[in-house]
Amino acid sequence: MKTIGKIQIGKQGITENFIKTLKSYFKNHQNVRVYALKSSLPEEGRKERVKKYSEEILAELGKNYTSKIIGFTIIVKKWRREVR
């Protein structure tokens, strides 16, 4: 079982299809790295946009997931139990 998958956020941002794809990655991976492409981010406020993307992803996935932001990369981890 691979532990890390990779996916990118494009110009359209977080869409319904993106969330479906992300959920399917967690069938085979424990962690998924989500890369925010520069074209998906405004010139100013890039860090804030990445933080907003992270919050949106966690809201869509549920309580069994946590995230960590490193630069323009969001690392999403799936836990067996709900994270408090």
C-alpha positions in Angstrom: 0.0 0.0 0.0 1.5 3.3 -1.1 1.5 5.9 1.6 1.6 9.2 -0.4 -0.5 10.2 -3.4 -0.3 13.4 -5.4 -2.9 15.7 -6.8 -3.0 19.3 -8.1 -5.5 22.2 -7.7 -5.8 24.0 -11.0 -7.4 27.2 -12.1 -10.9 26.1 -11.3 -10.0 25.6 -7.6 -11.8 23.0 -5.5 -14.7 21.5 -7.4 -17.0 18.5 -6.9 -14.9 16.4 -9.2 -11.7 17.3 -7.4 -13.2 16.1 -4.1 -14.4 12.8 -5.7 -10.9 12.3 -7.1 -9.3 13.1 -3.7 -11.6 10.6 -1.9 -10.7 7.9 -4.4 -7.0 8.5 -3.7 -7.6 7.6 0.0 -8.6 4.1 -1.0 -5.0 3.3 -1.8 -3.0 6.0 0.1 -2.8 7.1 3.7 -1.5 10.6 2.9 -2.2 12.8 -0.2 -0.1 15.8 -1.2 -2.3 18.5 -2.8 -0.2 21.0 -4.8 -1.7 24.4 -5.4 -0.6 25.6 -8.9 0.5 29.2 -9.1 -2.1 29.8 -11.8 -4.8 28.9 -9.3 -3.6 31.5 -6.8 -4.0 35.3 -7.0 -0.8 37.4 -7.1 -1.4 38.7 -3.6 -2.6 36.6 -0.7 -1.3 33.3 -1.9 -0.7 31.9 1.5 -4.2 32.8 2.6 -5.7 31.1 -0.4 -3.8 27.9 0.3 -5.1 28.0 3.9 -8.6 28.6 2.6 -8.2 25.6 0.2 -7.1 23.4 3.1 -10.1 24.4 5.2 -12.5 23.7 2.2 -10.9 20.3 1.7 -11.3 19.3 5.4 -14.9 20.5 5.4 -15.7 18.3 2.4 -13.9 15.2 3.6 -15.1 15.1 7.2 -13.6 14.6 10.7 -11.3 11.7 9.9 -8.9 13.9 8.1 -6.2 16.5 9.1 -4.0 18.7 7.1 -0.6 20.4 7.2 0.5 23.3 5.0 4.1 23.5 3.7 4.6 26.3 1.3 2.0 25.8 -1.5 1.5 22.2 -0.6 -1.3 20.8 1.6 -0.6 17.4 3.1 -3.9 15.6 3.9 -3.8 12.6 6.2 -6.6 10.1 6.9 -7.0 8.7 10.4 -8.9 5.6 11.4 -10.8 7.4 14.1 -12.3 10.8 14.2 -9.8 13.5 15.2 -11.0 15.6 18.1 
